[in-house]
Amino acid sequence: MLVLAIESSCDETAAAVIENGRKIHSSVVASQIELHAQYGGIVPEVASREHLRAIIPVIKQALEQASCSIDDLEAIAATRGPGLAGALLVGYNTGKAIALSKSLPFLGVNHLEGHVRANWLMEEPEPLFPALALVVSGGHTDLVFMKSENEYERLGGTLDDAAGEAFDKVGRLLGLPFPGGPAIAKEALSGKASSLKLPRAWLPGTADFSFSGLKTAALHSVRKETWSPTEIAWEFQESVVDVLSGKVANIANDLSAREVLIAGGVASNQRLREELRSRVSVPVRIPPPSLCTDNAAMIGAAASPRLSRGERTPLNVDIFSTNDWSVV
């Protein structure tokens, strides 16, 4: 099955052509990072307008790279949510319009399932089950237990800031460029342990996370002017990585998971990758950075098996913007 997938949940306009949920024929991403950097964060209305400008050129480029036309496609998929409502509407409605005009099956895809399914796009055997999946990005930090390929049970998630959101906000406190995740990781490379000790919110007995207190502690550390931005960046990253990797390792062991799947933009963080592979006792699967950040290939990977099972999204069904795993 050859699927055209579209992703526009936040600040990347993306399209991809995916075969059978595993093979990438093309993957095109038009990023808005430079545009939003001047504001220090994503401006939803600006993002929506940029999606409108980019969506058709991006789809055309994806088809050209895949050496196919719309007439070669067998289905259309688009991110239905969660995300920024205005941004989602652009990609989702474009996908519905193409499907309607060509009488093709259409499927709205949960953005979070897409991140998890990016693990199916690597040239490796399919994941082993049961598996524990960590979705960690700018807007989400969720732990999900997968008994099988199509069963998702949300165990817990962030009670306040997502990990990526905390990175962005602390990066801004340190005067680093947007987005904060890559900037803090780069700054921390030249850092080392110091007298600064930031908190770890372990929330024992739960699968939940909290980074708000850590963010506040980082703010107080900046105001004290006792430590350099490099020292604060290093310790902040260590705190986030410590909690994420430690909690994943413990819960994977408790649930007898056979594999751990990591997904989302923060999964690009090299320090997090190292610690997860060091602490977790079962294989840890992490997509390459290009498949961790928002892209349409992951949406095609999530859509293909569902389309093959006959699932369809009626064209009168709208987007959703909440973090709702029940929609998967």
SERO-4910 file (N, C-alpha, C, O; in steps of 0.05 Angstrom, whole numbers):
BEGIN
 pado doro    nc1    nc2    nc3   cac1   cac2   cac3    cc1    cc2    cc3    oc1    oc2    oc3
  Met    A     17    -24      0      0      0      0     18     25      0     35     28     17
  Leu    A     13     42    -19     28     67    -22     12     90    -11    -10     96    -21
  Val    A     22    103     11      6    123     25     20    150     24     44    152     29
  Leu    A      5    171     18     15    198     21      7    207     49    -16    208     56
  Ala    A     27    214     65     22    223     93     29    252     96     48    262     84
  Ile    A     14    266    113     17    295    117     18    300    147      2    289    162
  Glu    A     37    317    155     40    325    183     42    355    185     59    368    172
  Ser    A     25    367    202     26    396    206     17    404    234      3    424    238
  Ser    A     24    388    254     13    392    281     25    416    296     12    427    314
  Cys    A     49    425    288     62    447    302     76    466    283     62    483    271
  Asp    A    102    464    280    116    484    264    132    471    241    150    484    230
  Glu    A    126    446    235    138    434    211    116    426    192     96    413    200
  Thr    A    119    434    167    100    425    146    114    401    132    136    404    121
  Ala    A    102    378    133    115    354    124     97    336    107     73    335    112
  Ala    A    109    323     87     95    303     71    114    280     65    138    285     62
  Ala    A    103    257     62    120    233     56    103    213     41     79    212     43
  Val    A    117    197     26    105    174     12    116    149     24    141    144     23
  Ile    A     99    132     36    107    109     51     94     84     40     71     84     33
  Glu    A    110     62     38    100     37     28     98     17     50    117     11     64
  Asn    A     73      7     54     68    -15     74     77     -8    102     83    -26    117
  Gly    A     78     17    109     85     25    136    114     21    144    121     26    167
  Arg    A    131     13    125    159      7    131    179     22    113    200     30    123
  Lys    A    173     25     88    192     35     69    186     64     62    164     72     55
  Ile    A    207     82     65    204    110     60    213    115     31    236    112     23
  His    A    193    123     14    200    131    -13    208    160    -15    224    168    -32
  Ser    A    197    176      3    204    205      5    196    215     32    176    206     44
  Ser    A    210    236     41    202    250     66    213    278     65    237    283     65
  Val    A    194    297     64    201    325     60    191    341     84    167    337     92
  Val    A    207    357     96    200    373    119    208    402    114    231    408    109
  Ala    A    188    420    116    194    449    115    192    460    143    170    462    155
  Ser    A    215    467    154    216    476    182    212    506    185    219    521    167
  Gln    A    200    514    207    195    542    213    213    552    236    208    573    247
  Ile    A    234    537    243    250    544    267    261    572    265    259    587    284
  Glu    A    273    579    242    285    606    240    264    628    243    270    649    254
  Leu    A    240    623    232    219    643    234    211    648    263    207    670    272
  His    A    207    626    279    198    629    306    220    636    326    214    645    348
  Ala    A    245    632    318    267    637    336    268    667    344    276    673    367
  Gln    A    259    684    327    259    713    333    239    720    356    241    741    368
  Tyr    A    219    702    360    200    706    382    207    690    407    194    693    427
  Gly    A    227    673    405    235    656    428    216    633    433    218    620    454
  Gly    A    199    627    414    180    605    416    160    605    393    161    623    377
  Ile    A    144    584    392    125    581    370    101    599    373     88    598    394
  Val    A     95    615    353     71    632    353     50    617    336     53    615    311
  Pro    A     28    607    348      9    590    333     -2    602    307     -3    589    287
  Glu    A    -10    628    308    -22    640    284     -1    642    262     -7    638    238
  Val    A     23    649    269     45    650    249     50    623    237     54    620    213
  Ala    A     50    602    254     54    575    245     32    567    225     38    555    204
  Ser    A      7    573    231    -15    566    213    -12    579    185    -16    566    165
  Arg    A     -4    604    185     -1    618    160     22    606    143     20    604    119
  Glu    A     44    598    157     66    586    143     59    559    132     68    551    110
  His    A     42    544    146     33    518    135     17    523    110     20    507     91
  Leu    A      1    543    109    -15    549     85      3    554     61     -2    546     38
  Arg    A     25    569     66     44    575     44     59    550     35     65    547     11
  Ala    A     65    532     54     84    510     47     71    484     39     83    468     26
  Ile    A     45    480     46     34    453     44     34    442     16     42    419     12
  Ile    A     25    457     -4     24    446    -31     52    442    -43     57    420    -54
  Pro    A     71    461    -40     98    456    -50    111    431    -37    125    416    -50
  Val    A    106    427    -11    118    404      4    106    378     -7    121    359    -11
  Ile    A     80    377    -11     68    353    -22     78    347    -50     85    324    -57
  Lys    A     80    368    -67     91    364    -94    119    353    -93    127    335   -109
  Gln    A    136    364    -75    163    355    -73    165    326    -63    182    310    -73
  Ala    A    147    318    -45    147    290    -35    140    271    -57    151    249    -60
  Leu    A    120    279    -74    113    261    -96    135    259   -117    140    238   -128
  Glu    A    149    282   -122    171    282   -141    194    264   -131    205    249   -147
  Gln    A    201    267   -106    222    250    -95    216    221    -95    233    204    -98
  Ala    A    190    214    -93    181    186    -93    177    176   -121    171    153   -126
  Ser    A    181    194   -141    177    187   -169    149    175   -174    146    155   -188
  Cys    A    129    188   -163    102    179   -167     83    203   -170     92    226   -165
  Ser    A     59    198   -177     38    219   -179     16    212   -160     15    191   -148
  Ile    A     -3    231   -158    -26    226   -140    -41    201   -149    -53    187   -133
  Asp    A    -41    196   -176    -56    173   -186    -44    146   -178    -57    126   -180
  Asp    A    -19    147   -169     -5    122   -160    -12    115   -131     -6     93   -122
  Leu    A    -23    135   -117    -28    131    -88    -52    113    -83    -71    111    -99
  Glu    A    -51     99    -60    -73     81    -53    -89     92    -29   -110     82    -23
  Ala    A    -78    112    -15    -91    123      9    -77    149     17    -55    154      9
  Ile    A    -92    165     33    -81    190     44    -84    189     74   -104    179     84
  Ala    A    -63    199     88    -64    200    117    -55    228    126    -38    240    113
  Ala    A    -66    238    148    -57    264    158    -60    264    188    -78    251    199
  Thr    A    -43    279    201    -45    282    230    -71    295    238    -78    316    228
  Arg    A    -85    282    256   -111    292    266   -108    307    292   -125    323    300
  Gly    A    -87    301    307    -82    313    333    -65    295    350    -60    272    342
  Pro    A    -56    303    373    -59    330    384    -39    350    371    -21    341    356
  Gly    A    -44    375    376    -26    396    364    -40    423    365    -61    426    378
  Leu    A    -29    442    351    -41    469    349    -64    467    329    -61    459    307
  Ala    A    -88    476    338   -112    472    322   -109    484    294   -115    471    274
  Gly    A   -100    509    292    -98    522    266    -78    508    248    -82    506    224
  Ala    A    -56    499    260    -36    485    244    -47    458    235    -43    450    211
  Leu    A    -60    443    253    -71    417    245    -91    419    222    -91    403    204
  Leu    A   -108    440    223   -128    443    203   -117    444    175   -129    434    156
  Val    A    -94    457    172    -82    460    145    -76    433    132    -85    427    110
  Gly    A    -60    417    146    -52    391    135    -75    372    134    -78    357    114
  Tyr    A    -92    371    155   -114    352    156   -134    357    134   -143    338    120
  Asn    A   -142    382    130   -161    388    109   -150    385     81   -165    379     63
  Thr    A   -124    390     78   -112    386     52   -112    356     46   -119    348     23
  Gly    A   -106    339     65   -108    310     61   -136    301     54   -139    285     36
  Lys    A   -156    312     68   -183    304     62   -191    313     34   -205    298     20
  Ala    A   -182    337     26   -189    347     -1   -177    329    -23   -191    323    -42
  Ile    A   -152    321    -19   -140    303    -39   -155    276    -40   -161    266    -61
  Ala    A   -161    265    -16   -175    240    -15   -202    242    -29   -210    224    -44
  Leu    A   -217    263    -24   -243    267    -36   -241    270    -66   -257    258    -81
  Ser    A   -222    286    -75   -219    291   -104   -211    266   -120   -218    264   -143
  Lys    A   -197    248   -107   -187    224   -121   -201    198   -111   -194    176   -119
  Ser    A   -222    201    -95   -237    178    -84   -219    158    -71   -221    134    -76
  Leu    A   -200    168    -54   -181    151    -41   -189    148    -11   -201    166      0
  Pro    A   -182    125      1   -186    122     30   -171    144     45   -149    151     38
  Phe    A   -183    153     67   -170    174     84   -169    165    113   -188    153    123
  Leu    A   -147    171    126   -144    164    155   -131    187    170   -110    196    163
  Gly    A   -145    196    192   -133    215    210   -116    200    231   -126    180    242
  Val    A    -92    209    236    -73    194    253    -67    210    278    -63    234    277
  Asn    A    -65    196    300    -56    207    325    -26    214    323    -10    196    318
  His    A    -19    238    328      9    247    326     27    231    344     50    225    337
  Leu    A     18    224    368     34    210    387     39    181    378     61    170    381
  Glu    A     19    168    367     23    142    355     43    143    332     59    125    329
  Gly    A     41    165    317     61    169    295     89    168    306    106    155    294
  His    A     94    183    327    121    183    339    130    155    346    153    147    341
  Val    A    113    140    359    120    112    366    125     95    342    145     80    341
  Arg    A    109     98    321    111     82    297    136     89    281    142     74    262
  Ala    A    149    111    287    174    117    273    195     94    277    213     91    262
  Asn    A    191     79    299    209     57    305    206     34    285    222     16    284
  Trp    A    185     34    269    181     14    248    194     22    221    194      6    203
  Leu    A    205     46    220    216     55    195    246     50    192    258     57    172
  Met    A    258     37    212    286     31    211    290      3    198    273    -14    199
  Glu    A    314     -1    187    320    -26    174    329    -47    195    351    -56    195
  Glu    A    310    -54    212    314    -73    233    289    -90    235    268    -83    224
  Pro    A    290   -114    248    266   -129    252    246   -113    268    253    -95    283
  Glu    A    221   -119    265    200   -104    280    204   -108    310    215   -128    319
  Pro    A    195    -88    326    198    -89    355    186   -114    368    167   -126    357
  Leu    A    197   -122    391    186   -144    406    166   -135    427    168   -113    437
  Phe    A    146   -151    432    126   -144    452    125   -165    474    131   -188    470
  Pro    A    116   -156    498    107   -128    505    130   -109    505    153   -115    510
  Ala    A    123    -84    498    144    -63    497    134    -38    513    111    -33    516
  Leu    A    154    -23    522    149      2    536    158     24    518    180     25    509
  Ala    A    140     44    513    146     66    495    147     92    511    128     98    526
  Leu    A    168    108    507    170    134    518    168    155    496    185    155    478
  Val    A    147    171    497    144    193    478    152    219    492    139    227    511
  Val    A    174    231    483    185    254    497    191    276    477    209    272    460
  Ser    A    176    298    479    179    319    459    173    346    471    172    349    496
  Gly    A    170    366    454    164    393    464    138    396    478    134    412    496
  Gly    A    118    379    469     92    382    480     83    358    496     61    358    509
  His    A     98    336    496     89    311    508    111    296    522    134    296    513
  Thr    A    105    284    545    122    265    558    104    243    569     92    246    590
  Asp    A    101    221    553     83    200    560     97    173    561    115    168    545
  Leu    A     89    156    580     98    128    581     75    110    573     53    112    585
  Val    A     79     93    553     58     77    542     66     48    541     88     42    532
  Phe    A     49     30    550     55      1    550     41    -11    526     17     -6    522
  Met    A     56    -26    510     45    -39    486     45    -69    490     67    -81    488
  Lys    A     22    -81    494     21   -110    496     25   -123    469     35   -146    467
  Ser    A     16   -109    448     20   -118    421     23    -94    403     22    -71    413
  Glu    A     25    -98    377     30    -77    359      7    -56    359     12    -33    353
  Asn    A    -17    -64    365    -40    -47    362    -53    -40    389    -75    -29    390
  Glu    A    -40    -46    411    -52    -41    438    -34    -21    453    -11    -26    458
  Tyr    A    -46      2    459    -32     23    474    -46     28    500    -70     34    501
  Glu    A    -31     26    522    -41     33    548    -24     55    560      0     51    566
  Arg    A    -35     79    563    -20    101    574    -16     97    604    -36     96    619
  Leu    A      8     94    613     14     89    641     16    115    657      9    116    681
  Gly    A     25    136    644     28    162    658     42    182    639     48    176    616
  Gly    A     45    206    650     57    227    633     64    251    651     62    250    675
  Thr    A     70    272    638     77    296    652     53    309    666     31    309    655
  Leu    A     57    318    690     36    332    705     36    362    701     18    376    709
  Asp    A     57    371    687     59    400    682     74    405    655     62    401    634
  Asp    A     99    413    656    114    417    632    123    391    620    131    373    634
  Ala    A    122    389    593    135    367    579    166    372    581    175    394    585
  Ala    A    181    351    577    210    353    578    221    374    558    238    390    565
  Gly    A    211    372    533    221    391    513    213    419    519    228    438    513
  Glu    A    189    423    530    180    450    538    199    461    560    205    485    559
  Ala    A    206    444    579    225    453    600    252    461    588    264    481    596
  Phe    A    262    445    569    287    452    555    284    480    542    303    496    545
  Asp    A    262    484    528    259    510    515    259    533    535    271    554    530
  Lys    A    244    530    556    241    552    576    267    557    591    274    580    596
  Val    A    282    536    598    307    540    612    328    551    592    345    567    599
  Gly    A    327    543    567    345    554    547    341    584    545    360    599    541
  Arg    A    316    593    546    310    621    545    321    636    569    332    658    567
  Leu    A    319    623    593    330    635    617    360    639    615    371    658    626
  Leu    A    373    620    601    402    621    598    411    638    575    435    641    570
  Gly    A    392    650    561    399    667    538    408    651    514    422    662    496
  Leu    A    400    626    512    408    609    490    387    611    467    364    618    473
  Pro    A    394    605    443    375    607    421    353    586    422    356    565    434
  Phe    A    331    592    409    309    573    406    314    554    382    325    564    362
  Pro    A    308    529    384    296    514    406    317    508    428    340    505    422
  Gly    A    307    506    453    325    503    475    338    476    478    361    474    489
  Gly    A    325    455    468    337    428    471    364    425    459    383    418    473
  Pro    A    367    430    433    393    428    420    413    448    431    437    442    434
  Ala    A    403    472    438    421    493    449    433    485    476    457    489    480
  Ile    A    416    474    494    426    466    520    445    442    517    465    441    530
  Ala    A    438    423    499    455    400    495    483    409    485    503    398    494
  Lys    A    483    428    468    509    439    457    525    453    479    549    450    482
  Glu    A    511    469    495    523    484    517    534    465    538    556    469    549
  Ala    A    520    443    543    528    424    564    552    408    556    565    396    574
  Leu    A    559    407    530    582    391    521    608    400    535    626    383    540
  Ser    A    610    425    540    634    436    553    632    438    583    649    449    596
  Gly    A    610    428    594    605    430    623    614    405    637    622    385    625
  Lys    A    611    406    664    618    383    681    604    387    707    592    409    712
  Ala    A    605    367    725    592    369    751    604    392    767    628    397    766
  Ser    A    587    406    781    596    429    798    581    427    824    569    407    831
  Ser    A    583    449    840    569    449    865    538    452    862    523    449    881
  Leu    A    530    459    838    501    462    833    487    434    831    496    417    817
  Lys    A    466    431    847    451    406    847    421    413    844    409    424    862
  Leu    A    411    407    820    383    413    815    365    388    823    375    366    823
  Pro    A    340    393    829    323    371    839    316    351    818    316    356    794
  Arg    A    309    327    827    297    305    810    270    298    821    268    289    844
  Ala    A    249    302    806    222    296    815    216    267    807    207    262    785
  Trp    A    221    248    826    218    220    819    189    211    820    182    192    806
  Leu    A    172    223    836    144    216    839    141    185    842    129    172    824
  Pro    A    153    174    863    153    145    866    126    132    866    106    144    875
  Gly    A    124    108    855     99     93    853     82    101    830     59     91    828
  Thr    A     91    120    813     75    128    790     93    127    765    117    124    766
  Ala    A     79    129    742     93    131    716     91    160    706     94    165    682
  Asp    A     88    178    725     85    206    717    112    221    719    131    211    731
  Phe    A    112    245    707    136    262    708    127    290    716    104    298    713
  Ser    A    146    305    726    142    334    732    168    348    728    189    341    740
  Phe    A    168    369    711    192    385    706    189    414    714    207    430    710
  Ser    A    165    421    725    160    449    732    179    458    755    190    480    754
  Gly    A    182    441    775    199    448    797    228    451    789    243    468    799
  Leu    A    237    434    771    264    435    760    268    461    745    288    475    748
  Lys    A    248    469    730    250    494    715    252    518    734    267    536    730
  Thr    A    236    517    756    237    539    776    264    540    790    275    561    794
  Ala    A    275    516    796    301    515    809    323    526    790    341    540    799
  Ala    A    320    521    764    339    532    745    337    562    744    357    576    742
  Leu    A    313    573    746    309    602    747    323    614    771    337    634    768
  His    A    319    602    794    333    613    818    363    611    816    377    629    825
  Ser    A    373    590    803    402    587    799    413    609    781    435    619    785
  Val    A    397    616    760    405    638    743    406    664    758    425    680    754
  Arg    A    386    669    774    384    694    789    407    697    810    415    720    816
  Lys    A    416    675    821    437    676    841    464    685    829    481    696    843
  Glu    A    467    680    803    492    687    789    517    674    802    539    684    800
  Thr    A    513    651    814    535    636    826    548    617    806    572    612    807
  Trp    A    531    607    788    540    587    768    538    598    740    522    616    734
  Ser    A    555    589    723    555    598    695    532    585    679    522    564    688
  Pro    A    524    596    657    504    583    640    511    555    632    494    538    630
  Thr    A    537    550    628    546    523    621    541    504    644    532    481    639
  Glu    A    547    512    668    543    494    691    513    489    695    506    466    701
  Ile    A    497    509    692    468    505    695    457    487    673    441    470    679
  Ala    A    466    492    648    457    475    626    464    446    631    448    428    626
  Trp    A    489    441    640    498    414    645    481    400    666    472    378    662
  Glu    A    477    414    689    462    401    711    433    398    704    420    379    712
  Phe    A    421    418    689    393    415    681    390    391    663    371    375    668
  Gln    A    407    388    643    404    365    626    408    339    641    394    319    636
  Glu    A    427    338    660    431    314    675    406    307    692    400    283    694
  Ser    A    393    327    702    369    322    718    347    310    701    334    290    709
  Val    A    342    321    678    321    311    660    327    283    651    311    265    652
  Val    A    352    279    642    360    253    632    360    232    654    351    209    650
  Asp    A    368    239    678    368    221    701    340    210    706    336    186    709
  Val    A    320    228    708    293    220    714    281    204    691    269    183    696
  Leu    A    284    213    666    273    198    644    284    170    641    269    150    640
  Ser    A    311    168    642    323    142    638    319    124    662    314    100    659
  Gly    A    320    135    686    316    119    710    288    108    712    284     85    719
  Lys    A    269    125    706    241    116    708    234     95    686    221     75    692
  Val    A    244    100    662    240     80    641    252     53    648    240     32    644
  Ala    A    277     54    658    290     29    666    274     13    687    271    -11    685
  Asn    A    265     27    707    251     14    729    224      3    720    217    -20    726
  Ile    A    209     18    704    183      9    696    185    -13    675    169    -32    675
  Ala    A    205    -12    657    209    -33    638    215    -59    652    205    -81    644
  Asn    A    230    -58    673    236    -82    689    211    -92    704    206   -116    704
  Asp    A    196    -74    716    172    -82    730    152    -96    712    138   -115    721
  Leu    A    150    -87    687    130    -97    668    140   -120    651    126   -130    634
  Ser    A    165   -128    655    178   -149    639    176   -143    610    171   -160    593
  Ala    A    181   -117    603    181   -109    574    205   -123    560    226   -126    571
  Arg    A    200   -131    535    221   -144    520    237   -123    504    259   -129    494
  Glu    A    226    -99    501    240    -78    486    230    -51    495    207    -49    504
  Val    A    246    -31    493    238     -3    499    240     13    474    260     13    460
  Leu    A    219     28    467    217     45    444    218     74    452    202     82    469
  Ile    A    236     90    441    237    118    448    228    134    424    235    127    401
  Ala    A    213    155    428    202    171    407    200    200    415    199    207    438
  Gly    A    199    218    395    195    246    400    221    262    397    243    250    397
  Gly    A    218    288    394    241    305    388    263    304    409    287    305    402
  Val    A    257    301    435    277    300    456    293    274    454    315    272    465
  Ala    A    282    254    440    297    229    436    322    233    419    339    215    417
  Ser    A    325    257    407    349    263    392    372    270    411    395    270    402
  Asn    A    366    276    436    387    283    455    407    260    459    399    239    468
  Gln    A    432    265    454    452    244    455    457    234    483    461    210    487
  Arg    A    456    252    502    460    244    530    437    225    539    443    206    553
  Leu    A    413    231    531    390    214    538    393    187    525    388    166    538
  Arg    A    402    186    500    406    161    486    426    144    501    422    120    505
  Glu    A    448    156    509    470    142    523    460    130    549    465    106    555
  Glu    A    446    146    565    437    136    591    416    115    589    416     96    605
  Leu    A    397    117    570    377     97    567    390     70    560    382     49    571
  Arg    A    409     71    541    422     46    533    439     34    555    444     10    556
  Ser    A    448     52    573    465     43    595    448     30    618    456     11    630
  Arg    A    425     42    623    409     34    646    389     12    641    383     -4    658
  Val    A    377     12    617    356     -6    611    367    -34    604    386    -36    588
  Ser    A    356    -55    616    367    -81    613    358    -96    588    369   -117    582
  Val    A    339    -85    573    329    -98    549    337    -80    525    345    -57    530
  Pro    A    335    -89    500    342    -72    477    326    -46    477    302    -46    482
  Val    A    340    -24    471    328      2    468    329     11    439    350     12    427
  Arg    A    306     16    428    304     24    400    298     54    398    279     64    410
  Ile    A    316     69    384    313     98    381    316    105    352    337     98    340
  Pro    A    297    118    339    300    125    311    322    146    307    330    159    327
  Pro    A    332    149    283    351    171    278    338    198    283    313    200    282
  Pro    A    354    218    288    342    245    295    322    255    274    302    268    282
  Ser    A    326    249    249    307    259    228    279    246    231    259    258    222
  Leu    A    277    223    245    252    210    250    242    215    278    220    206    285
  Cys    A    258    229    295    249    235    322    233    261    322    212    263    334
  Thr    A    243    282    308    228    307    306    204    303    287    202    282    274
  Asp    A    186    322    287    161    318    272    167    314    242    183    328    230
  Asn    A    154    294    231    157    287    203    132    272    194    117    263    211
  Ala    A    128    269    168    105    256    158    109    226    154     90    211    152
  Ala    A    134    217    152    139    189    149    128    173    172    117    151    167
  Met    A    130    184    196    119    169    219     89    167    218     77    148    227
  Ile    A     76    188    206     47    187    203     39    165    183     19    151    188
  Gly    A     54    162    162     49    141    143     54    114    155     39     95    149
  Ala    A     74    112    173     80     86    186     57     78    204     50     54    206
  Ala    A     45     98    218     22     92    235     -3     86    220    -20     69    228
  Ala    A     -7     99    197    -31     96    181    -33     70    166    -54     58    165
  Ser    A    -11     61    155    -11     38    137    -24     13    148    -42      2    135
  Pro    A    -16      3    172    -29    -21    182    -59    -17    188    -75    -36    185
  Arg    A    -66      7    196    -94     12    202   -111     13    176   -133      2    175
  Leu    A   -100     25    155   -113     25    130   -116     -3    119   -136    -10    107
  Ser    A    -95    -20    122    -96    -47    113   -118    -63    127   -129    -82    116
  Arg    A   -124    -56    152   -145    -69    167   -173    -58    160   -193    -67    172
  Gly    A   -174    -39    142   -199    -28    134   -208     -4    149   -231      5    146
  Glu    A   -192      7    167   -199     31    182   -200     55    164   -183     59    146
  Arg    A   -220     72    168   -223     97    152   -233    119    171   -246    113    191
  Thr    A   -226    144    165   -237    166    179   -257    181    161   -250    190    140
  Pro    A   -282    182    169   -302    196    153   -294    225    148   -282    237    165
  Leu    A   -299    235    124   -290    262    117   -305    284    133   -297    307    131
  Asn    A   -326    277    147   -339    297    164   -329    297    193   -339    312    210
  Val    A   -308    281    198   -296    280    225   -274    301    226   -256    302    208
  Asp    A   -274    317    247   -255    339    249   -230    332    265   -227    309    274
  Ile    A   -212    351    269   -188    347    284   -194    345    314   -216    350    323
  Phe    A   -174    337    330   -175    340    359   -148    351    367   -128    347    354
  Ser    A   -147    365    390   -123    379    398   -113    371    426    -95    384    436
  Thr    A   -126    352    438   -119    344    466   -101    319    465   -101    304    445
  Asn    A    -86    315    486    -68    292    489    -85    268    496    -88    261    519
  Asp    A    -97    255    476   -117    234    481   -110    208    467   -114    205    443
  Trp    A    -98    190    483    -91    164    472   -115    146    465   -112    127    451
  Ser    A   -138    153    475   -162    137    470   -170    139    440   -185    122    430
  Val    A   -160    160    426   -167    163    398   -150    144    381   -158    139    358
  Val    A   -128    133    392   -112    114    377   -127     89    371   -117     71    358
***
